[in-house]
Amino acid sequence: MNIYVGNLPYNLTDEELREAFAAYGDVSSAAIIMDRDTGRSKGFAFVEMPNDGDAGSAIEGLNGQPLKGRPLRVNEARPRPPRSGGGGGGGDRRPRY
């Protein structure tokens, strides 16, 4: 199960996040999402747990609990909505006569 974790402290590491969830079962991955321009945490992460029962327990056990002074928001991750095609380059938009 893929789990969304929000309201993370900005100084939290992937390993610390993994440890928090490992108390509830096996963790396949734990990745804090970083801003590609600044390299700083965006304050949320995704954790994958192979066992849905363990994942459910982690969601119940960690949601609202403080981690480094901030109450976590933990729930099942929703699939990313498809992006609308924005496509193409600018080009010259002046009317042609």
N, CA, C and O atoms as a GROMACS GRO file, in nm:
protein
  388
    1MET      N    1   0.085  -0.118   0.000
    1MET     CA    2   0.000   0.000   0.000
    1MET      C    3   0.089   0.124   0.000
    1MET      O    4   0.192   0.129   0.067
    2ASN      N    5   0.048   0.222  -0.076
    2ASN     CA    6   0.121   0.349  -0.082
    2ASN      C    7   0.055   0.446   0.016
    2ASN      O    8  -0.067   0.465   0.012
    3ILE      N    9   0.133   0.508   0.101
    3ILE     CA   10   0.082   0.594   0.208
    3ILE      C   11   0.136   0.735   0.190
    3ILE      O   12   0.255   0.756   0.167
    4TYR      N   13   0.045   0.833   0.202
    4TYR     CA   14   0.082   0.975   0.199
    4TYR      C   15   0.108   1.019   0.343
    4TYR      O   16   0.030   0.988   0.433
    5VAL      N   17   0.217   1.092   0.363
    5VAL     CA   18   0.251   1.145   0.496
    5VAL      C   19   0.275   1.294   0.479
    5VAL      O   20   0.367   1.336   0.409
    6GLY      N   21   0.192   1.375   0.544
    6GLY     CA   22   0.204   1.520   0.533
    6GLY      C   23   0.237   1.586   0.665
    6GLY      O   24   0.238   1.522   0.770
    7ASN      N   25   0.264   1.715   0.658
    7ASN     CA   26   0.299   1.800   0.771
    7ASN      C   27   0.428   1.754   0.838
    7ASN      O   28   0.443   1.759   0.960
    8LEU      N   29   0.522   1.710   0.755
    8LEU     CA   30   0.651   1.663   0.807
    8LEU      C   31   0.739   1.779   0.851
    8LEU      O   32   0.734   1.887   0.792
    9PRO      N   33   0.819   1.757   0.955
    9PRO     CA   34   0.921   1.856   0.988
    9PRO      C   35   1.021   1.864   0.873
    9PRO      O   36   1.057   1.762   0.815
   10TYR      N   37   1.066   1.982   0.840
   10TYR     CA   38   1.152   2.000   0.724
   10TYR      C   39   1.291   1.940   0.741
   10TYR      O   40   1.362   1.919   0.643
   11ASN      N   41   1.330   1.910   0.866
   11ASN     CA   42   1.462   1.851   0.888
   11ASN      C   43   1.458   1.699   0.904
   11ASN      O   44   1.559   1.639   0.939
   12LEU      N   45   1.344   1.636   0.879
   12LEU     CA   46   1.331   1.491   0.890
   12LEU      C   47   1.403   1.424   0.773
   12LEU      O   48   1.402   1.474   0.661
   13THR      N   49   1.465   1.309   0.801
   13THR     CA   50   1.534   1.233   0.695
   13THR      C   51   1.448   1.114   0.652
   13THR      O   52   1.357   1.072   0.723
   14ASP      N   53   1.480   1.061   0.534
   14ASP     CA   54   1.412   0.941   0.485
   14ASP      C   55   1.425   0.827   0.587
   14ASP      O   56   1.330   0.754   0.612
   15GLU      N   57   1.543   0.813   0.644
   15GLU     CA   58   1.568   0.704   0.739
   15GLU      C   59   1.483   0.720   0.865
   15GLU      O   60   1.430   0.621   0.916
   16GLU      N   61   1.469   0.842   0.916
   16GLU     CA   62   1.385   0.864   1.035
   16GLU      C   63   1.238   0.833   1.003
   16GLU      O   64   1.167   0.778   1.087
   17LEU      N   65   1.196   0.869   0.884
   17LEU     CA   66   1.058   0.839   0.842
   17LEU      C   67   1.039   0.688   0.834
   17LEU      O   68   0.939   0.635   0.882
   18ARG      N   69   1.135   0.619   0.773
   18ARG     CA   70   1.129   0.473   0.761
   18ARG      C   71   1.120   0.408   0.899
   18ARG      O   72   1.041   0.316   0.919
   19GLU      N   73   1.200   0.456   0.994
   19GLU     CA   74   1.199   0.401   1.129
   19GLU      C   75   1.062   0.416   1.197
   19GLU      O   76   1.016   0.325   1.265
   20ALA      N   77   0.998   0.530   1.177
   20ALA     CA   78   0.866   0.554   1.238
   20ALA      C   79   0.764   0.452   1.186
   20ALA      O   80   0.682   0.401   1.263
   21PHE      N   81   0.770   0.422   1.057
   21PHE     CA   82   0.675   0.327   0.999
   21PHE      C   83   0.715   0.182   1.023
   21PHE      O   84   0.629   0.095   1.030
   22ALA      N   85   0.844   0.155   1.037
   22ALA     CA   86   0.892   0.019   1.060
   22ALA      C   87   0.841  -0.038   1.192
   22ALA      O   88   0.839  -0.160   1.209
   23ALA      N   89   0.799   0.047   1.284
   23ALA     CA   90   0.741   0.000   1.409
   23ALA      C   91   0.611  -0.076   1.384
   23ALA      O   92   0.564  -0.150   1.471
   24TYR      N   93   0.551  -0.059   1.266
   24TYR     CA   94   0.424  -0.123   1.232
   24TYR      C   95   0.439  -0.237   1.132
   24TYR      O   96   0.343  -0.310   1.108
   25GLY      N   97   0.558  -0.256   1.075
   25GLY     CA   98   0.579  -0.366   0.980
   25GLY      C   99   0.686  -0.331   0.879
   25GLY      O  100   0.755  -0.230   0.891
   26ASP      N  101   0.699  -0.418   0.778
   26ASP     CA  102   0.799  -0.397   0.674
   26ASP      C  103   0.770  -0.272   0.592
   26ASP      O  104   0.654  -0.242   0.561
   27VAL      N  105   0.876  -0.200   0.559
   27VAL     CA  106   0.865  -0.079   0.477
   27VAL      C  107   0.944  -0.103   0.349
   27VAL      O  108   1.064  -0.127   0.354
   28SER      N  109   0.876  -0.096   0.233
   28SER     CA  110   0.944  -0.114   0.105
   28SER      C  111   1.026   0.009   0.069
   28SER      O  112   1.139  -0.001   0.021
   29SER      N  113   0.966   0.126   0.092
   29SER     CA  114   1.037   0.251   0.063
   29SER      C  115   0.976   0.364   0.144
   29SER      O  116   0.859   0.361   0.183
   30ALA      N  117   1.058   0.464   0.168
   30ALA     CA  118   1.015   0.586   0.238
   30ALA      C  119   1.091   0.701   0.173
   30ALA      O  120   1.213   0.708   0.182
   31ALA      N  121   1.018   0.789   0.108
   31ALA     CA  122   1.084   0.897   0.033
   31ALA      C  123   1.018   1.031   0.060
   31ALA      O  124   0.900   1.051   0.031
   32ILE      N  125   1.096   1.122   0.116
   32ILE     CA  126   1.050   1.259   0.137
   32ILE      C  127   1.063   1.331   0.004
   32ILE      O  128   1.166   1.320  -0.063
   33ILE      N  129   0.961   1.405  -0.034
   33ILE     CA  130   0.960   1.476  -0.161
   33ILE      C  131   1.037   1.607  -0.144
   33ILE      O  132   1.010   1.687  -0.055
   34MET      N  133   1.134   1.626  -0.233
   34MET     CA  134   1.221   1.743  -0.225
   34MET      C  135   1.189   1.842  -0.338
   34MET      O  136   1.151   1.802  -0.448
   35ASP      N  137   1.205   1.970  -0.309
   35ASP     CA  138   1.188   2.074  -0.411
   35ASP      C  139   1.308   2.067  -0.504
   35ASP      O  140   1.423   2.070  -0.459
   36ARG      N  141   1.282   2.056  -0.634
   36ARG     CA  142   1.396   2.037  -0.725
   36ARG      C  143   1.480   2.163  -0.741
   36ARG      O  144   1.597   2.153  -0.779
   37ASP      N  145   1.426   2.280  -0.713
   37ASP     CA  146   1.503   2.404  -0.725
   37ASP      C  147   1.590   2.430  -0.603
   37ASP      O  148   1.707   2.467  -0.616
   38THR      N  149   1.532   2.411  -0.483
   38THR     CA  150   1.605   2.445  -0.361
   38THR      C  151   1.671   2.324  -0.295
   38THR      O  152   1.764   2.340  -0.215
   39GLY      N  153   1.624   2.203  -0.327
   39GLY     CA  154   1.678   2.084  -0.263
   39GLY      C  155   1.626   2.062  -0.122
   39GLY      O  156   1.674   1.974  -0.051
   40ARG      N  157   1.529   2.144  -0.080
   40ARG     CA  158   1.471   2.131   0.055
   40ARG      C  159   1.344   2.048   0.050
   40ARG      O  160   1.279   2.035  -0.054
   41SER      N  161   1.310   1.991   0.164
   41SER     CA  162   1.188   1.911   0.177
   41SER      C  163   1.066   1.996   0.146
   41SER      O  164   1.060   2.114   0.180
   42LYS      N  165   0.967   1.934   0.080
   42LYS     CA  166   0.839   2.002   0.057
   42LYS      C  167   0.742   1.978   0.173
   42LYS      O  168   0.631   2.030   0.172
   43GLY      N  169   0.784   1.898   0.272
   43GLY     CA  170   0.700   1.876   0.390
   43GLY      C  171   0.605   1.758   0.377
   43GLY      O  172   0.517   1.740   0.461
   44PHE      N  173   0.622   1.676   0.272
   44PHE     CA  174   0.540   1.555   0.262
   44PHE      C  175   0.623   1.443   0.202
   44PHE      O  176   0.730   1.465   0.146
   45ALA      N  177   0.569   1.321   0.216
   45ALA     CA  178   0.644   1.203   0.172
   45ALA      C  179   0.547   1.092   0.134
   45ALA      O  180   0.427   1.101   0.157
   46PHE      N  181   0.604   0.989   0.073
   46PHE     CA  182   0.529   0.868   0.043
   46PHE      C  183   0.604   0.749   0.100
   46PHE      O  184   0.726   0.737   0.085
   47VAL      N  185   0.529   0.662   0.165
   47VAL     CA  186   0.584   0.541   0.224
   47VAL      C  187   0.510   0.422   0.162
   47VAL      O  188   0.388   0.425   0.152
   48GLU      N  189   0.584   0.321   0.123
   48GLU     CA  190   0.522   0.200   0.071
   48GLU      C  191   0.544   0.086   0.168
   48GLU      O  192   0.655   0.062   0.214
   49MET      N  193   0.433   0.017   0.199
   49MET     CA  194   0.438  -0.100   0.286
   49MET      C  195   0.372  -0.215   0.211
   49MET      O  196   0.260  -0.200   0.162
   50PRO      N  197   0.439  -0.331   0.202
   50PRO     CA  198   0.386  -0.441   0.123
   50PRO      C  199   0.262  -0.508   0.184
   50PRO      O  200   0.182  -0.565   0.110
   51ASN      N  201   0.246  -0.502   0.314
   51ASN     CA  202   0.134  -0.566   0.381
   51ASN      C  203   0.027  -0.461   0.412
   51ASN      O  204   0.051  -0.367   0.488
   52ASP      N  205  -0.093  -0.477   0.352
   52ASP     CA  206  -0.201  -0.379   0.371
   52ASP      C  207  -0.245  -0.369   0.517
   52ASP      O  208  -0.282  -0.261   0.563
   53GLY      N  209  -0.241  -0.480   0.589
   53GLY     CA  210  -0.278  -0.477   0.731
   53GLY      C  211  -0.181  -0.393   0.812
   53GLY      O  212  -0.223  -0.313   0.897
   54ASP      N  213  -0.052  -0.411   0.787
   54ASP     CA  214   0.049  -0.330   0.856
   54ASP      C  215   0.035  -0.184   0.819
   54ASP      O  216   0.046  -0.096   0.904
   55ALA      N  217   0.009  -0.159   0.691
   55ALA     CA  218  -0.007  -0.021   0.644
   55ALA      C  219  -0.128   0.045   0.713
   55ALA      O  220  -0.119   0.161   0.755
   56GLY      N  221  -0.238  -0.027   0.723
   56GLY     CA  222  -0.356   0.026   0.791
   56GLY      C  223  -0.328   0.058   0.937
   56GLY      O  224  -0.372   0.160   0.990
   57SER      N  225  -0.252  -0.031   1.002
   57SER     CA  226  -0.215  -0.007   1.142
   57SER      C  227  -0.126   0.116   1.154
   57SER      O  228  -0.141   0.195   1.247
   58ALA      N  229  -0.034   0.133   1.059
   58ALA     CA  230   0.055   0.249   1.062
   58ALA      C  231  -0.025   0.378   1.042
   58ALA      O  232   0.001   0.478   1.110
   59ILE      N  233  -0.121   0.376   0.951
   59ILE     CA  234  -0.204   0.494   0.927
   59ILE      C  235  -0.279   0.530   1.054
   59ILE      O  236  -0.280   0.646   1.096
   60GLU      N  237  -0.344   0.431   1.114
   60GLU     CA  238  -0.420   0.456   1.238
   60GLU      C  239  -0.328   0.501   1.352
   60GLU      O  240  -0.362   0.592   1.427
   61GLY      N  241  -0.213   0.436   1.363
   61GLY     CA  242  -0.123   0.465   1.474
   61GLY      C  243  -0.048   0.596   1.464
   61GLY      O  244  -0.018   0.658   1.566
   62LEU      N  245  -0.018   0.638   1.341
   62LEU     CA  246   0.066   0.758   1.325
   62LEU      C  247  -0.012   0.885   1.290
   62LEU      O  248   0.039   0.995   1.313
   63ASN      N  249  -0.132   0.873   1.235
   63ASN     CA  250  -0.207   0.992   1.197
   63ASN      C  251  -0.237   1.077   1.320
   63ASN      O  252  -0.296   1.030   1.417
   64GLY      N  253  -0.196   1.202   1.315
   64GLY     CA  254  -0.217   1.296   1.426
   64GLY      C  255  -0.110   1.291   1.533
   64GLY      O  256  -0.108   1.376   1.622
   65GLN      N  257  -0.021   1.193   1.526
   65GLN     CA  258   0.084   1.181   1.626
   65GLN      C  259   0.200   1.276   1.595
   65GLN      O  260   0.233   1.296   1.478
   66PRO      N  261   0.260   1.334   1.698
   66PRO     CA  262   0.372   1.426   1.673
   66PRO      C  263   0.500   1.351   1.635
   66PRO      O  264   0.532   1.246   1.691
   67LEU      N  265   0.571   1.408   1.542
   67LEU     CA  266   0.705   1.360   1.506
   67LEU      C  267   0.792   1.484   1.496
   67LEU      O  268   0.770   1.570   1.411
   68LYS      N  269   0.891   1.492   1.584
   68LYS     CA  270   0.976   1.611   1.593
   68LYS      C  271   0.891   1.738   1.609
   68LYS      O  272   0.920   1.842   1.550
   69GLY      N  273   0.786   1.726   1.690
   69GLY     CA  274   0.705   1.843   1.724
   69GLY      C  275   0.593   1.878   1.628
   69GLY      O  276   0.523   1.977   1.651
   70ARG      N  277   0.573   1.802   1.522
   70ARG     CA  278   0.465   1.832   1.427
   70ARG      C  279   0.370   1.714   1.416
   70ARG      O  280   0.415   1.600   1.400
   71PRO      N  281   0.239   1.739   1.424
   71PRO     CA  282   0.143   1.629   1.412
   71PRO      C  283   0.135   1.582   1.266
   71PRO      O  284   0.108   1.661   1.175
   72LEU      N  285   0.157   1.453   1.246
   72LEU     CA  286   0.157   1.398   1.110
   72LEU      C  287   0.016   1.385   1.055
   72LEU      O  288  -0.080   1.361   1.129
   73ARG      N  289   0.004   1.401   0.924
   73ARG     CA  290  -0.119   1.368   0.851
   73ARG      C  291  -0.084   1.244   0.770
   73ARG      O  292  -0.001   1.249   0.680
   74VAL      N  293  -0.149   1.133   0.801
   74VAL     CA  294  -0.116   1.006   0.737
   74VAL      C  295  -0.243   0.944   0.682
   74VAL      O  296  -0.340   0.925   0.756
   75ASN      N  297  -0.243   0.912   0.552
   75ASN     CA  298  -0.356   0.841   0.493
   75ASN      C  299  -0.312   0.767   0.368
   75ASN      O  300  -0.200   0.784   0.319
   76GLU      N  301  -0.402   0.684   0.318
   76GLU     CA  302  -0.369   0.610   0.196
   76GLU      C  303  -0.353   0.708   0.082
   76GLU      O  304  -0.436   0.797   0.064
   77ALA      N  305  -0.246   0.692   0.006
   77ALA     CA  306  -0.220   0.782  -0.106
   77ALA      C  307  -0.323   0.757  -0.216
   77ALA      O  308  -0.355   0.643  -0.249
   78ARG      N  309  -0.374   0.866  -0.271
   78ARG     CA  310  -0.466   0.855  -0.384
   78ARG      C  311  -0.384   0.858  -0.512
   78ARG      O  312  -0.278   0.920  -0.518
   79PRO      N  313  -0.433   0.789  -0.616
   79PRO     CA  314  -0.360   0.794  -0.743
   79PRO      C  315  -0.352   0.937  -0.794
   79PRO      O  316  -0.445   1.016  -0.778
   80ARG      N  317  -0.242   0.968  -0.856
   80ARG     CA  318  -0.222   1.102  -0.911
   80ARG      C  319  -0.319   1.122  -1.028
   80ARG      O  320  -0.325   1.037  -1.118
   81PRO      N  321  -0.396   1.233  -1.028
   81PRO     CA  322  -0.487   1.255  -1.140
   81PRO      C  323  -0.409   1.279  -1.269
   81PRO      O  324  -0.300   1.337  -1.267
   82PRO      N  325  -0.464   1.234  -1.381
   82PRO     CA  326  -0.392   1.256  -1.507
   82PRO      C  327  -0.378   1.405  -1.534
   82PRO      O  328  -0.470   1.484  -1.511
   83ARG      N  329  -0.262   1.442  -1.583
   83ARG     CA  330  -0.240   1.582  -1.616
   83ARG      C  331  -0.303   1.612  -1.751
   83ARG      O  332  -0.295   1.532  -1.844
   84SER      N  333  -0.365   1.728  -1.759
   84SER     CA  334  -0.423   1.765  -1.888
   84SER      C  335  -0.309   1.803  -1.981
   84SER      O  336  -0.207   1.860  -1.939
   85GLY      N  337  -0.328   1.772  -2.107
   85GLY     CA  338  -0.222   1.803  -2.203
   85GLY      C  339  -0.211   1.953  -2.220
   85GLY      O  340  -0.307   2.018  -2.260
   86GLY      N  341  -0.099   2.006  -2.191
   86GLY     CA  342  -0.079   2.149  -2.206
   86GLY      C  343   0.001   2.175  -2.331
   86GLY      O  344  -0.014   2.281  -2.392
   87GLY      N  345   0.071   2.097  -2.364
   87GLY     CA  346   0.158   2.081  -2.475
   87GLY      C  347   0.207   2.199  -2.554
   87GLY      O  348   0.161   2.312  -2.540
   88GLY      N  349   0.295   2.169  -2.633
   88GLY     CA  350   0.344   2.257  -2.736
   88GLY      C  351   0.418   2.380  -2.690
   88GLY      O  352   0.414   2.418  -2.573
   89GLY      N  353   0.482   2.437  -2.783
   89GLY     CA  354   0.555   2.560  -2.756
   89GLY      C  355   0.467   2.679  -2.782
   89GLY      O  356   0.353   2.667  -2.826
   90GLY      N  357   0.522   2.793  -2.754
   90GLY     CA  358   0.447   2.917  -2.770
   90GLY      C  359   0.412   2.945  -2.913
   90GLY      O  360   0.296   2.932  -2.954
   91GLY      N  361   0.508   2.984  -2.988
   91GLY     CA  362   0.478   3.017  -3.126
   91GLY      C  363   0.425   3.158  -3.140
   91GLY      O  364   0.397   3.225  -3.041
   92ASP      N  365   0.411   3.200  -3.259
   92ASP     CA  366   0.364   3.335  -3.290
   92ASP      C  367   0.213   3.333  -3.293
   92ASP      O  368   0.153   3.265  -3.376
   93ARG      N  369   0.149   3.408  -3.204
   93ARG     CA  370   0.005   3.405  -3.193
   93ARG      C  371  -0.063   3.525  -3.260
   93ARG      O  372  -0.183   3.548  -3.241
   94ARG      N  373   0.012   3.599  -3.335
   94ARG     CA  374  -0.049   3.715  -3.402
   94ARG      C  375  -0.140   3.666  -3.513
   94ARG      O  376  -0.110   3.567  -3.579
   95PRO      N  377  -0.250   3.734  -3.532
   95PRO     CA  378  -0.342   3.692  -3.640
   95PRO      C  379  -0.275   3.707  -3.778
   95PRO      O  380  -0.196   3.799  -3.802
   96ARG      N  381  -0.308   3.618  -3.864
   96ARG     CA  382  -0.258   3.621  -4.001
   96ARG      C  383  -0.364   3.686  -4.089
   96ARG      O  384  -0.482   3.651  -4.080
   97TYR      N  385  -0.325   3.780  -4.173
   97TYR     CA  386  -0.421   3.848  -4.262
   97TYR      C  387  -0.396   3.813  -4.404
   97TYR      O  388  -0.466   3.860  -4.493
   0.00000   0.00000   0.00000
